[in-house]
Amino acid sequence: MIECSTITGQKKLVPKEKLTFRISAYAVIRNEGKILVQELRNNDKYFFPGGGVEFGEKLEETLKREVMEETGIEIEVEKLLHTTETFFYYEPENAAWQCYSFFYICRPLTFKLLAHEEVDDYEARCSKWVELSGLKKEDFKDPADEVFQLL
């Protein structure tokens, strides 16, 4: 059995055979003392925009696509900041993943965010710019909390 985290931060034991691999990329986007975050629906914590890599897609392509879908802005990918390995269980789909996540420093090329109802993400309530100085590790869902500490 493998211990997985859930979207709400709980732990769940899952048979090893139930796991599938998931590779994802996330954008850490800063501008003028603020950072772009997504507010999650299920726990009111923050995460970075991004998501799963599609077959045949490069990480940089994933970042640009996911950020556009979830926030409405265009980005330039600058450099890799951090990688993580996590085990995640998603209750609504009764699915579990062994996740390899790549977090990249990115620069915004545009700034107009999507309205809340336009966000193309089941788990994200909205995207917003937040003062970096006003945030703390506890504001982020794991593993984004690890990444936040690097900033």
Stockholm file with secondary structure:
# STOCKHOLM 1.0

chainA/1-151         MIECSTITGQKKLVPKEKLTFRISAYAVIRNEGKILVQELRNNDKYFFPGGGVEFGEKLEETLKREVMEETGIEIEVEKLLHTTETFFYYEPENAAWQCYSFFYICRPLTFKLLAHEEVDDYEARCSKWVELSGLKKEDFKDPADEVFQLL
#=GR chainA/1-151 SS CEEEECTTSCEEEECGGGEEEEEEEEEEEEETTEEEEEEETTTSCEECSEEECCTTCCHHHHHHHHHHHHHCCCEEEEEEEEEEEEEEEEGGGTEEEEEEEEEEEEEESCCCCCCGGGCCCSSEEEEEEEEGGGCCGGGBCTTHHHHHHHC
#=GC SS_cons         CEEEECTTSCEEEECGGGEEEEEEEEEEEEETTEEEEEEETTTSCEECSEEECCTTCCHHHHHHHHHHHHHCCCEEEEEEEEEEEEEEEEGGGTEEEEEEEEEEEEEESCCCCCCGGGCCCSSEEEEEEEEGGGCCGGGBCTTHHHHHHHC
//
